[in-house]
Amino acid sequence: PDLTGHEKFGLGNVKYNISRIHVTAVELPSASISLLPGSGIKLVIGNASLTIDMDWNIRTWMFKDSGRGTVHISKVFVTAVFSTSLDNTGPTSISLTSCRTTSGDIDIKLNGKS
């Protein structure tokens, strides 16, 4: 979905819109899944990266600009624990019990008219 909003900086508001968001690359060099006896599943992803392309525009009382942008997020680490429900009364259900995510580097490149 598009991201639209405004932020107050100094002398006025900055209105922004980020649209046409597309994930163009995902790398998962280290990923593992393990069973937790009696409780569920643990997923660990290490040193992952993600690249996103988008259109953006920004408007203030003094200027406006728009263009294309790329965001590259690297050194992403995720640990998630899922609990499972196994019974004979219906389908198996899975729910997220805990999740921890960290990222090391974020590189943002905006190409615009200004």
ABEGO torsion letter per residue (X at the ends): XBBBBBBBBEABBBBBBBBGBBBABBBBABBBBBBBBGAEBBBBBBGBBBBBBBBBBBBBAABBBBEBBBBBBBGBBBBBBBBBBBBAABBBBBBBABBBBBBABBBBBBBBAX
